[in-house]
């Protein structure tokens, strides 16, 4: 390389760094667009709106929540990935996007390359429930029953490639058992058929199943993770029962377009972490199955890469077909 070429490149890099520094110093100078890839009114939407309200007060600029549900949360994330990397478009990222990476052929972006992680917010956990008609009271009894009765149990999910579907397939692969998948268009419909005993098992979410567990209409066998939940303290975790590898948590984070200046990422991380430490925010978020666990951009980035690889293997083994 000629000295002149090297020097020109150095000047371009220096100017770019200087421009980023100036942009970060003046940030935010206008409204921030906050894309939420789920419907308004959901628990994740409520979390996003608490964050946006507090960031707006801190920054003195509007933080505008825009709901863009669809395509397993990737519709909204695609908007974030395509936005200018200036910090004025950020988005909530949910772990189903790492599943969809292997299922949607025309997703239009790569979760590992086109997003800049800002912060990991926390985790939600599925719960393994069965109807009273299934003659088991523990995970080990369920495994024994499934091995003695292959394909006799129907399990429900809110659709092909949803976390409940992937959790069940991972369970099957981990325990060498067989069940029949019955996909529904929505998780609520799946729970209703579960209550009617038209399907017998589900890896459901806690808010949708908690009341039915307490009423005895559903039997909870385990939290599909490494620890118990405050909302259901009597339900053991898979780790408690000796199955630490059957760990299928759903995580939530916030990301920006790739290329967003590091100084802006750092500022957003700091301020959102402060919001997550607020007592009112923590109390409202942790009422259900959410465990707040703030993580760095680097941690979230590693999680995205690891989950894409992990779920791609489960999907391959299960023969799950996407779009």
Buried (B, 14 or more C-beta within 10 A) or exposed (E): EEEEEEEEEEEEEEEEEEEBEEBBEEBBEEEBBBBBBBEEEBBBBBBBBBBBBBBBEBBEBBBEBBBBBEBBBBBBBBBBBEBEBBBBBBBBBBBBBBBBBBBBEEBEBEBBEBBBBBBBBBBBBBBBBBBEEBEBEEBBBBBBBBEEEEEEBBBBBBBBBBBBBBBBBBBBBBBEBEBEBBBBEEBEEBBBBBBEEEBBBBBBBBBBBBEBBEEEBBBBBBBBBBBBBEBBEEBBBBBBBEBEEBBBBBBBBBBBBBEBBEBBBBBBBEBBBBBBEBEEBBEBBBEBBBBBBBBBBEBBBEBBBEBBEBBBEBBEEBEBEBE
